[in-house]
Amino acid sequence: DRIVKKRFRESEHPCICPPDFPVCVCGRVSRGRVITRKPILPSEEELEVNSRSKSAKLRVFERA
């Protein structure tokens, strides 16, 4: 989960310019945006039907 969050963050804000620069000069553009900040977890109904879904976390990233 940590790897996915890190990759999403890097893809959404790829700029590597120092924060004190007034304008981005690196020329990197965003690949998309994160749709869900928090993961979507399985419902109680899903857990009853499929107990292995307990560890599942769905995250959504929309490409630009």
N, C-alpha and C positions, 0 to 999 in steps of 0.2 A: 504494500500500500504506500509506503514511504517513497519508493522508487517512482511509482506512478504519479504521486503528487508533485514530486520534484520535476519530473519530465513535463507535466502539464504547466507548471509555473514557468519553466524555461521556455516553453513554446509560446506561452501567452505574452511574456515580457522578455524577449531575447536581447534587449539592449545591454551592452557591456560598458557603456560610457560611465565615467565617474558621476556620482549624484550631484556634484556641484556645477556640472556643465549646464548652461541654460538651454541648449538645444542638442539633440542627439546627432552625433557626427559619425557613428559607426555604420549607419545605413541598414541595420538589421530590421526586418519587419516581422510583425506578429504572424504566426501560422494559423491562429484561430483564437477561440475563447473558451473558457471553462463554463459550462452550463450549470453544473451542480457543484457548489462549494463543499457541501457535505455529502458523504456517500449515501446512496439509496440502499437501505437494508431490507432483508426479506420480511414479509408480513408474518403475523402469527399463524395465519392459515397456511402459508407456504412452509413454515417451520414444522407444522403438524404433518403435512404431506411428505416433506423432504427434510429430514433432520440434518443432512449434510450441508444444506444451504445456510446454516447458522453462521458460517465464516465468510459468506459472500458479501462483497461490497461493490456496488455499481457506481462508476464515476463516468461523467459525460463531458467530452471535449468536441466542440464543433469547429471544423476546419473552415478557414476563410477562402 
